[in-house]
Amino acid sequence: MRTKEFLSKLDHDRIIEAIRGAESKTSGEIRVYIQRGKFETDPVVLAQKKFQRLGMYKTRERNAVLIFVAPRAHKFAVVGDQAIHEKCGEQFWQHVVDGMRVHFQNEKFSHALTEAVNEVGKVLATHFPRTSANANELPDEIIEG
């Protein structure tokens, strides 16, 4: 699917609302990145590179998560920074991806992303609950690149 078509089918406001809702319960940060074009690289490797380029490793508690989607390549991944990855591990990221896959196959793109955000948010809130000192360190809007 062309990226422009994919983006037109997303309920951006609903996804941003899910990000804000999830982040209201945690010091963690969640971002959604939509990659344009095709590529042959492993989506996890590309997601990790985007994570670095976006400076997501700079959060105070190293607990940011990137949900990476490449509609044209039919690939996606979820990656987390060091502190959250140590708490939940590769198995959790794969669980989130598996849930997204089912919704993507049924063309429920916004649902796939909001559900992923909500699942990641629950784990972040468990391990990194929000305190009064927490600030929103990263923008909440969907990134297109």
N, C-alpha and C positions, 0 to 999 in steps of 0.2 A: 504494500500500500504506500502510496506517495505520502510524504511527511505532511504536506499541506492539507491533504484530505484527512489524515489522522488528526491533525490539530483542529480542523474544523468540527470534528466529531466530539472533541473534548469539552466538558463543562468546566472551564477554567476556574470559575468562581467556586464551584463545589470542591474542587481539588485544593484550592488555596484555603478555603474554609476548613477542610480536613487537616491541612498542615498546621494552621493556626490553632485548631482545637487540640491536636496532638501535642503541639509544643507548649500549650498552656499548662500542661501537667508535668513537664520535664524541663531540665536544663539542656537537653539534647536539641539538635537541629536536624531538620529533614528538608531535603531539596529534591525536586523532580527535574530531570534534564531530558529533553527530547533531541536526539541526534538526527541531523539531516543526512541523506545520502546512504550509499551502501558501503560496506567494509567487510573484510575477510577475517579480521582480528577476533579473538575471543572477546565477547562483550564484557566480561569481568575485567579483563586487562584494560580495555578502553574506558570502562567506568572508573577504574582506579586512576587512570591518567586524567580524566575530567575532574575527578575529586581533587587531585593535586592542583590542577590549573585553576580551579575555582577557589582555591585557598581554604577548602573545608577542613583541612588538618589544623587550622589555626584557632579552632574553638578552644576555649579555656580548659574544658574537661576532656577534650579529644573524643567527643561522643556524637559526631555528626554522621548522618546517613544519606547516601545518594541513591535515588531510584532512577535508573538510567534506562531509557527506551529508544530504540532505533527502529521505527516502524517500517521503513523501506527495506531494511536488512532482516526484518522479522526476528530481532534479537533484543534482549533486555537483561538487566542484572540489577542486583541490590548490593551495595558495598557500604561498610561502616568503618569508622575510624578505629584506631587502636583500642581505646578504652571500652567501647561498646562491643567490638568484635571479641575481646577477651571474655566478656560476660555472656555472650550468646552463641558465638562461634558460627562456623560455616553452615552447620545444619539448619540454623534458624534462617539464614539468608536464602538457602535453597527452599525452605518451606514457604517463604514469602513469594519467591519466584514461581513455585509450583501453583500457588493460589492465583497469581496474576495470569499465568498461562491459560487456565481454564476460562477466565473472563475475556482474555484477548481472543481466544478461539471463537467465542460467541459474540465478538465485536462489542463487548461491554467495556470500552476503554476507560471511561471515567470511573466506573465501578472498580475495575482492576486497580487503578491508581489510588482511589480513596481507601479501598480495603487494605492495600499495602501500607499506605501512610498510617492508617489506624493500628495495624498490627505492629509496625515498627514503633509507633508512639507508645503503645502499651508496654513494650519491652524497655524502651527508654525511661518511661515513668517509673517502672519497677526498680531499675538500677540507678537512675539519675533523677530522682524526684525534684520538682521545681522548688526553689526557695525564693525568698523575697529579694535576694541579691541577683537573681538571674535576669539577664537581658537577652533580647532577641539578637543573636550575633550575626545571623545571615538572613538575606531577603527570603520571603516566602513564595514569591511568584515562580511560575514555571519558566525554566530556562530553555531557550531554543538555540541550537547551534549547529 
